Amino acid sequence: MASASTRQMGLSETAAAIVAGTTTSVAATSTALDRIEASGSTLNAFRIVRRDQALAEAAEADRRIAAGQRLPLLGVPIAIKDDTDLAGTPTAFGCSGTFPPKTEDAESVRRLRAAGAIIVGKTNTCEIGQWPFTDAAAFGYTRNPWNAAHTPGGSSGGSAAAVAAGMVPAALGSDGAGSVRIPSSWTNLVGIKPQRGRISTWPLAESFGGLTVNGPLARTVADAALLLDVAAGPHPGDLHTPAPIAAQEAVGHDPGKLKIALSLRIPFTATPTRLDPEVAARVHGVAAALRRLGHEVTVADLHYGLLVGASFLPRSMVGIRRELAKRPGAQVDSRTRFNAGVGLALTGPALFAARAVEPLLHKRIGRFFDDYDIVLAPTTATPPPPVDAMDGLGVSATDALITGACPYTWPWNVLGWPSVNVPAGFTDEGLPVGAQLMGPAASEELLIAVAAQLESDLRWDRHRPQPWWER
């Protein structure tokens, strides 16, 4: 565990310290950049580091603060994922090749900049965000700060590694099948998958047929809620524009006594899956904490049905095809090429049918919430696998590996509803695992309130890995 003197401050703590003058944006940004550089050869969290630009922006932030300007994240260093457009940098999305720099920021980045944030760089992700691992020929392995022999998860694994290791106080990721929640689970972080459209995906009106949303990763619920509030909001071109929420106000709000369903049932998969006993035990530990907090927790399995998977596959594969087509000349894994080919075959009637069944799924699965307020489930079925577990596998073996490890998160992407990963503890080997709180449409405030209650009881924020820059 890290000593208090060497720990990176949280998001709100950093913002407050800069305003109070106990640190400066230049100092905070320099520290982040130095830690990124020191751990780059081991954890390998970043694809792009903006040292000169970030330091110049930090100096300007200090001038603005001295002049009396105040913004939520003015001068605070954060990271974004390399599927998100940042003007002046390419968006490689995990692929090898030479790609032109973007000329405009994504809407989420525009909002972060408008709040004063300093973008120190773009974090690694697997090719087109397909897998719950973060490695590719383009950059090698991104490793877990808790144990470098294991993956931090994916596809927002670079963001998770950067936050968990203390390089930055928070980061944005994206989640199309669990890609915020899975790496948060495997690195002891809070990860929020918000309601579809809560954080704009522009310049895409929607991403991966509505499966993929942007979301924050942080050590605490309060910091994740702060980043969510700052990044949230629509672009005029967005297809999905949910009514605004106040995520930060939900932190510390008493949600009252809730009826919570503990569901360990694995959604239908085409390959064998099994919940690891240690993960099950840690999720039961979260259920016990919820009972201590006064909630009624009942074992009640959520039955997803086959249509959820039928809706997921065309949208995900067509999304891979479309993203790869935006990068002509990209050099990618044969499994990526195969999936893009499947996407071509599923474009048309299959994709139309996948979208057409979504209202039926909302209605059928929504009935579960007539009896329960939220659902507690595992985030993953296993602890984080070895960092090289995908090496040398064919398409079928890869699918079996990723499905066996991560069968729980993807249905909520089909539904477009919010879900929050909360740290659930550690295995006997010292590897983090998590649990997810799942709600119906636009239930982020309720989920955040419950997550904050759990944090006050479980105090996962006190557990951090040994700083890599000291090793």
C-alpha positions in Angstrom: 0.0 0.0 0.0 1.1 3.5 -0.7 2.0 6.0 2.0 -0.2 9.0 2.4 2.6 11.4 1.4 3.1 9.8 -2.0 -0.5 9.3 -3.0 -2.0 11.2 -5.8 -4.8 13.4 -4.6 -8.4 12.8 -5.8 -10.2 14.9 -8.4 -12.1 17.2 -6.1 -9.1 17.4 -3.6 -6.8 18.5 -6.4 -9.2 21.1 -7.7 -9.6 22.5 -4.1 -5.9 22.5 -3.5 -5.2 24.5 -6.7 -7.8 27.1 -5.8 -6.5 27.3 -2.2 -3.0 27.8 -3.4 -1.5 24.8 -1.6 -0.4 23.6 -5.0 -0.6 24.9 -8.6 -1.8 23.5 -11.8 1.8 23.4 -13.1 2.9 21.4 -10.1 -0.1 19.0 -10.2 0.3 18.5 -14.0 4.1 18.0 -13.7 3.6 15.4 -11.1 1.1 13.5 -13.3 3.4 13.7 -16.3 6.4 12.5 -14.3 4.5 9.6 -12.9 3.2 8.7 -16.4 6.8 8.7 -17.6 8.2 6.7 -14.7 5.6 3.9 -15.0 5.4 4.0 -18.8 7.8 1.1 -19.4 6.0 -1.1 -16.9 2.3 -0.2 -16.7 2.1 1.2 -20.2 -1.1 3.1 -19.7 -0.8 5.9 -22.3 -0.8 5.9 -26.1 -0.2 9.7 -26.3 1.3 12.0 -23.7 1.0 15.8 -24.1 3.8 17.0 -21.9 4.6 20.3 -23.6 1.0 21.2 -24.4 -0.3 20.2 -21.0 2.3 22.2 -19.1 1.5 25.3 -21.2 -2.2 24.8 -20.5 -1.5 24.4 -16.8 0.5 27.6 -16.7 -2.4 29.4 -18.4 -4.8 27.8 -15.8 -2.6 29.2 -13.0 -2.8 32.7 -14.5 -6.6 32.4 -14.8 -6.9 31.3 -11.1 -4.6 34.2 -10.0 -7.0 36.5 -11.9 -9.9 35.1 -9.8 -11.5 32.8 -12.4 -13.2 29.6 -10.9 -14.3 26.5 -12.8 -15.0 23.0 -11.6 -11.8 21.5 -12.8 -9.6 24.5 -13.6 -6.0 23.3 -13.8 -6.7 19.7 -12.8 -4.9 17.0 -14.9 -7.0 14.1 -16.2 -6.8 11.6 -19.0 -9.1 10.5 -21.9 -9.2 7.2 -23.8 -7.8 6.8 -27.3 -11.2 6.3 -28.8 -12.0 9.9 -28.1 -11.1 12.8 -30.5 -8.7 15.4 -29.2 -7.7 18.1 -31.6 -4.2 17.9 -32.8 -3.8 14.1 -32.0 -4.9 11.0 -34.0 -7.6 8.6 -32.7 -6.0 5.3 -33.3 -8.4 3.3 -31.2 -5.8 0.7 -30.4 -4.8 0.1 -34.0 -1.3 0.1 -35.6 -0.7 2.6 -38.4 -0.4 6.3 -39.2 -3.6 8.3 -38.8 -4.2 12.0 -39.3 -4.6 14.2 -36.3 -8.2 15.3 -35.5 -9.1 18.9 -36.1 -11.8 19.2 -33.5 -12.4 17.9 -30.0 -15.1 15.4 -29.2 -18.0 17.0 -27.4 -17.0 15.3 -24.1 -13.5 16.8 -24.4 -14.9 20.2 -25.2 -16.9 20.1 -22.0 -13.9 18.9 -20.0 -11.8 21.8 -21.4 -14.7 24.2 -20.7 -14.5 23.1 -17.1 -10.8 23.9 -17.0 -9.4 20.4 -17.1 -5.9 19.7 -18.4 -5.8 16.7 -20.7 -2.4 15.1 -20.1 -2.8 12.4 -22.7 -4.8 9.6 -24.2 -4.9 6.1 -22.6 -4.4 2.8 -24.3 -7.3 0.6 -25.4 -7.4 -2.7 -27.3 -8.2 -2.7 -31.1 -11.6 -1.1 -31.6 -12.4 -1.7 -27.9 -13.4 -5.3 -28.5 -12.0 -7.2 -25.6 -11.7 -7.0 -21.7 -7.9 -6.8 -22.1 -5.8 -3.8 -23.1 -3.0 -5.0 -25.3 -2.3 -4.7 -29.0 0.6 -4.9 -31.4 0.6 -1.1 -31.6 1.7 -0.6 -28.0 2.2 -4.0 -26.2 0.6 -4.8 -22.9 -1.1 -2.4 -20.5 -0.6 -3.9 -17.0 -2.5 -3.9 -13.7 -1.0 -1.7 -11.0 -2.0 -4.2 -8.4 -0.1 -7.0 -10.1 1.8 -6.4 -13.4 1.4 -10.0 -14.4 -2.3 -9.4 -14.8 -4.5 -7.4 -17.1 -6.2 -4.2 -15.8 -9.1 -5.2 -18.0 -10.5 -3.4 -21.0 -11.2 -1.8 -23.1 -10.7 1.2 -20.9 -7.7 -0.5 -19.3 -5.3 2.4 -19.8 -7.6 4.8 -18.1 -8.1 2.3 -15.2 -4.4 1.7 -14.8 -3.6 5.4 -14.9 -6.1 6.2 -12.1 -5.5 3.2 -10.0 -1.7 3.8 -10.1 -2.1 7.4 -9.1 -0.9 9.0 -12.4 -4.1 11.0 -12.7 -7.0 11.6 -10.2 -9.6 10.5 -12.7 -10.1 9.6 -16.4 -12.8 9.1 -19.0 -13.4 5.8 -20.6 -16.1 4.2 -22.7 -18.3 1.2 -22.2 -19.8 -0.8 -25.0 -20.0 -4.2 -23.2 -18.6 -3.4 -19.8 -15.4 -1.5 -20.8 -15.6 1.0 -17.9 -17.0 -1.4 -15.3 -14.7 -4.3 -16.0 -11.4 -2.5 -15.7 -12.8 -0.6 -12.7 -13.6 -3.9 -11.1 -10.2 -5.3 -11.7 -8.3 -2.2 -10.4 -10.4 -1.2 -7.3 -12.1 1.8 -8.8 -15.5 3.3 -9.1 -16.7 3.2 -12.7 -20.0 4.7 -13.9 -21.7 3.5 -17.1 -24.3 6.2 -17.4 -27.6 6.3 -19.2 -27.2 6.3 -23.0 -26.7 9.8 -24.2 -25.8 11.2 -20.8 -22.2 12.0 -22.0 -22.2 12.8 -25.7 -20.4 10.5 -28.1 -20.3 13.3 -30.8 -18.9 13.4 -33.5 -20.9 10.2 -33.5 -24.6 10.7 -33.1 -24.5 7.3 -31.3 -21.7 4.8 -30.9 -21.8 1.1 -31.8 -25.5 1.3 -32.5 -26.2 2.8 -29.1 -24.2 0.2 -27.2 -21.3 2.4 -26.3 -21.4 5.3 -23.8 -18.7 7.4 -22.2 -18.2 7.2 -18.4 -15.8 8.2 -15.6 -13.3 6.1 -13.6 -12.2 7.4 -10.2 -11.2 6.1 -6.8 -14.3 7.6 -5.0 -17.9 7.9 -5.8 -17.7 11.7 -5.3 -14.9 12.1 -7.8 -16.7 9.9 -10.4 -19.9 11.9 -9.9 -17.9 15.2 -10.3 -16.4 14.0 -13.6 -19.8 12.8 -14.8 -21.5 16.1 -14.1 -18.7 18.0 -15.9 -18.6 15.8 -19.0 -22.4 15.3 -19.3 -24.6 17.1 -21.7 -25.8 16.8 -25.3 -24.5 17.9 -28.7 -27.2 19.1 -31.1 -26.5 16.1 -33.3 -26.9 13.5 -30.6 -29.6 10.8 -31.1 -30.2 10.3 -27.3 -30.7 13.2 -25.0 -31.9 12.1 -21.5 -33.1 14.8 -19.0 -30.2 16.2 -17.0 -29.3 14.9 -13.6 -27.2 16.2 -10.6 -24.8 13.4 -9.9 -22.8 15.2 -7.2 -26.0 16.0 -5.3 -26.7 12.3 -5.1 -23.5 11.7 -3.1 -24.5 11.7 0.5 -28.2 11.6 -0.3 -30.2 9.1 1.7 -32.0 6.9 -0.8 -34.2 5.4 2.0 -34.6 1.7 2.5 -34.4 -0.1 -0.9 -35.4 -3.5 -2.1 -32.3 -4.8 -3.8 -32.1 -8.0 -5.9 -28.9 -10.0 -5.6 -28.6 -11.8 -9.0 -25.7 -14.1 -9.6 -27.3 -15.7 -12.7 -25.1 -15.4 -15.8 -26.8 -14.2 -18.9 -27.0 -16.7 -21.8 -23.7 -17.3 -23.5 -22.7 -19.6 -26.3 -19.7 -20.9 -24.3 -19.5 -22.4 -20.8 -19.2 -19.9 -18.0 -18.8 -20.2 -14.2 -18.8 -17.7 -11.4 -15.5 -17.9 -9.5 -16.2 -18.7 -5.8 -13.9 -15.9 -4.6 -15.8 -13.4 -6.7 -19.1 -14.7 -5.5 -18.0 -14.4 -1.9 -16.9 -10.8 -2.4 -20.3 -9.9 -4.0 -22.1 -11.5 -1.1 -19.9 -9.3 1.1 -21.3 -6.2 -0.7 -24.8 -7.6 -0.1 -24.0 -7.9 3.6 -22.8 -4.3 3.6 -26.1 -3.2 2.0 -28.0 -5.0 4.7 -26.0 -3.3 7.4 -27.0 0.0 5.7 -30.6 -0.9 6.2 -31.6 -2.2 2.7 -33.5 -5.3 2.0 -31.4 -7.6 -0.1 -33.0 -10.7 -1.6 -31.6 -13.4 -3.9 -33.6 -13.0 -7.0 -32.2 -13.9 -10.4 -32.7 -11.6 -13.3 -33.6 -13.6 -16.5 -32.4 -11.8 -19.5 -33.6 -14.2 -22.3 -32.1 -14.8 -25.7 -33.2 -11.6 -27.4 -30.7 -9.6 -25.4 -27.8 -11.4 -27.1 -29.5 -11.3 -30.5 -29.7 -7.5 -30.1 -26.1 -7.2 -29.0 -24.1 -9.1 -31.6 -25.1 -7.2 -34.8 -24.6 -3.8 -33.2 -21.2 -4.7 -31.8 -19.9 -6.3 -34.9 -21.2 -3.7 -37.3 -19.6 -1.1 -35.0 -16.2 -2.8 -35.3 -16.6 -2.9 -39.1 -17.5 0.8 -39.2 -14.7 1.9 -36.9 -12.1 -0.1 -38.8 -13.3 1.4 -42.1 -12.5 4.9 -40.7 -8.8 3.8 -40.5 -7.7 2.7 -44.0 -4.4 1.1 -43.9 -4.7 0.1 -40.2 -2.7 -3.0 -39.3 -4.8 -5.1 -36.9 -5.1 -8.6 -35.4 -6.6 -11.3 -37.6 -9.4 -11.6 -35.0 -10.3 -7.9 -35.5 -10.5 -8.5 -39.3 -12.7 -11.5 -38.7 -15.1 -9.6 -36.5 -15.2 -6.8 -39.0 -16.2 -9.4 -41.6 -19.0 -10.6 -39.4 -20.1 -7.0 -39.1 -20.3 -6.7 -42.8 -22.5 -9.8 -42.9 -24.8 -8.5 -40.2 -25.3 -5.0 -41.7 -28.9 -4.6 -43.0 -31.8 -6.7 -41.8 -30.0 -8.2 -38.9 -29.0 -4.8 -37.6 -32.4 -3.4 -38.1 -34.0 -6.3 -36.2 -31.4 -5.9 -33.4 -32.6 -2.3 -32.8 -36.3 -3.2 -33.3 -36.4 -5.5 -30.3 -34.9 -3.0 -27.8 -38.3 -1.6 -26.8 -39.5 -5.1 -26.1 -36.5 -5.7 -23.9 -37.1 -2.5 -22.0 -40.6 -3.6 -21.3 -39.8 -7.2 -20.3 -36.7 -6.5 -18.2 -38.2 -3.3 -16.9 -41.0 -5.3 -15.2 -38.3 -6.7 -12.8 -38.1 -3.2 -11.3 -41.8 -3.3 -10.4 -40.5 -5.4 -7.4 -37.0 -4.2 -6.9 -35.3 -0.8 -6.9 -31.9 -1.9 -8.1 -30.0 -5.1 -8.9 -26.7 -6.1 -7.4 -24.6 -8.5 -9.5 -21.0 -9.4 -10.1 -19.2 -7.2 -12.5 -17.0 -10.1 -13.8 -17.1 -13.8 -13.3 -13.4 -14.1 -12.5 -10.5 -12.1 -11.1 -8.2 -10.4 -13.7 -6.6 -12.9 -16.0 -2.9 -13.0 -16.8 -1.9 -10.1 -19.0 -1.0 -12.4 -21.9 -4.0 -14.7 -21.7 -5.3 -13.8 -25.2 -1.9 -14.4 -26.9 -2.0 -17.0 -29.8 -5.7 -17.8 -29.5 -8.0 -18.2 -32.4 -11.4 -16.5 -32.7 -13.4 -19.2 -30.9 -10.9 -19.6 -28.1 -10.8 -15.8 -27.7 -14.5 -15.6 -27.5 -14.6 -18.4 -24.9 -11.9 -16.6 -22.8 -13.6 -13.2 -22.8 -17.1 -14.6 -22.3 -15.9 -16.8 -19.4 -14.3 -13.9 -17.7 -16.9 -11.2 -18.4 -20.4 -12.4 -19.0 -22.3 -10.0 -16.8 -22.0 -6.5 -18.1 -23.1 -6.4 -21.7 -26.9 -6.7 -21.3 -27.1 -3.2 -19.8 -25.4 -1.8 -22.9 -28.2 -3.3 -25.0 -30.8 -1.6 -22.7 -28.9 1.7 -22.5 -29.5 1.9 -18.8 -27.0 3.0 -16.0 -24.8 0.7 -14.0 -22.0 1.5 -11.5 -19.1 -0.7 -10.6 -18.1 -0.6 -6.9 -15.0 -2.3 -5.5 -15.9 -5.5 -3.7 -12.5 -6.4 -2.2 -9.6 -8.6 -3.1 -9.0 -12.3 -3.7 -6.6 -14.3 -1.5 -3.9 -13.5 -4.2 -4.5 -9.7 -3.7 -6.3 -9.1 -7.0 -9.3 -6.6 -7.0 -12.8 -7.6 -8.0 -16.0 -5.6 -8.1 -19.8 -5.7 -8.0 -22.2 -3.7 -10.1 -25.3 -1.8 -9.1 -27.8 -1.9 -12.0 -30.8 0.3 -12.3 -33.6 1.1 -14.8 -33.6 4.0 -17.2 -32.0 7.3 -15.9 -31.4 5.9 -12.4 -27.9 7.2 -12.0 -28.7 9.4 -9.0 -30.1 6.4 -7.1 -27.2 4.2 -8.0 -24.7 6.9 -7.0 -26.4 7.4 -3.6 -26.2 3.7 -2.9 -22.6 3.5 -4.1 -21.6 6.4 -1.8 -23.3 4.6 1.1 -21.2 1.5 0.4 -18.0 3.5 0.2 -18.6 4.9 3.6 -18.9 1.3 4.9 -16.3 -0.6 2.9 -13.8 2.3 2.5 -12.2 0.9 -0.7 -10.6 4.4 -1.2 -8.1 3.6 1.5 -6.6 0.7 -0.5 -4.1 1.7 -3.2 -1.2 -0.2 -4.8 2.4 0.7 -4.1 3.4 3.6 -6.3 5.1 2.4 -9.4 7.4 5.4 -9.7 9.0 4.3 -6.4 9.7 0.8 -7.4 
